[in-house]
Amino acid sequence: PSPEMTTSAAPRRLLVLGGNGYVGQNICDAAVASGKFVVQSLSRSGRPTNPNPNLKELAGVEWIKGDIFDEGCRNDVFKGVDSVVSTIGAFGSNEFMDRVCGDATIGAAESAASEGVSRFGFISSAQVGKFNPSPSFPMYGYFHGKLRAEDAIKKAFPDSHLILRPGFIYGPRMVGSHGPIPLQLAGALISFVGTQLGPLSSLLQTIPFVGTECSSMVPVGSVAKATVHGLMEERSGKILTADEIRSFS
């Protein structure tokens, strides 16, 4: 038999930006569990201070401490990486959110493309493309940043982007030294009301912003599985909606 038939493919290198965060830890855990990736995380603080004890594969992650806004750091860390996923996001002033939710991932996409990374994934928002707030809206920077990041990723990786558009992401979450906090208790209930109650859900979905958010809530485990599955597929540009993400239960 040929070598291709007797040996398995070498694991691909996956770099998760913000991998020590809530969503990032779940993606790292799912990627290690798949056995298809050598997984690294890049964040300002490196190893998570309070890792989720429910995620048993985090010991297999290499935690890299670095500044995503430092181009030299990005270029060094991205060398030899096959896939990058950005889970970066934050809340604060509009200027701060636009920078963190937008500029951080835009710079990462540009560096990844220049270093020959083959695929780029991004955890975006269900509001992108549906909700266009004015610059005075309190969450303008968050959604505008995500929109700009999506555009940059699609430009840098036109045939190999993987963009997920969830609403509120729920599941067990560490909050400081407390937890895991069972966010799924509230998230699953609101998601049910927003999607499974027929005419009431349809009426709720017509409400700007609120309707999209209530109908787009997804379990964090589904986000992680959808991301890992998407990275293992044949290269193609793809945007996953909340319904598509939820199918990975």
Order of alpha helices (4+ residues) and beta strands (2+ residues): alpha-beta-alpha-beta-beta-alpha-beta-alpha-alpha-beta-alpha-beta-beta-beta-beta-alpha-alpha-alpha-beta-alpha-beta-alpha
